[in-house]
Amino acid sequence: MKHFFESGGVLDEREMQEVLGIEHRALSLLLIILVSSMVIQVLAGLGPAYLAGEAAGIVISCVYMVISYTRRGIWDTGSRPSTRSNLTFSAILAAAAALVAKAAGKNLLLCGLVLGGTFVVTFFLLSMLLRMVSQRKETMEREYDEE
């Protein structure tokens, strides 16, 4: 497995797995901090220009991770791909988006629209991704069986 920064043979396999785990936790922490920062800025009433840097960082890193996972037929390290998990994640994200909208002073109708729209879009994207990952995994398994 290629690593972005070559270790030059200094680390053994166990140490490399530990490094990858540390990097994974650090990226997760970074994303949590960036999202928290954006929520605080929205609640403070700052405009979209103040959110652009954090939003760009989140979008770029998340798109890279999704593309990389999909190309390798991997769904996630902590959950299995299923319609139930897609519904759960979509509901959680939609509720969080609606709460942020309500806390930012938006009216109830707009919060409902944010909730519904976020749920539908997230569920659709996760379902399409589930299909792509499943197809890629099947293709990789067929290629492996042919060898």
PyMOL commands that set and color helices and strands:
alter all, ss='L'
color gray80, all
select helices_A, chain A and resi 13-43+48-71+83-103+108-146
alter helices_A, ss='H'
color red, helices_A
deselect
rebuild
show_as cartoon
